[in-house]
């Protein structure tokens, strides 16, 4: 079983319920398309984290797939700050953290 090594830039975001609907629409219509438009990611997967948050809010994970660590580093150097600035309209109403993942294997039934 061989697999093409892929890297995933995972962003986990907890969004306050008061802005949830507006934020979710913005993510799908503006932010994720802008991330993909950088040309550094081949796809994005938006998922809802199924957990009751002690702090409240709704939690999502967005996984952006890229071909290499070098491409991910180029994104961080060339695009990350400008794209993050787009979220200023929701400043103080969400918390986020990023994780970099490397695909080891993939299996299907």
Secondary structure, 3 states (H helix, E strand, C coil): CCCCCCEEEEEEEEECHHHHHHHHHHHHHHHHHHHHHCCCCCEEEEEECCCCCCCCCEEEEEEEEECCHHHHHHHHHHCHHHHHHHHHHHCCCEEEEEEEEECCCCCCC
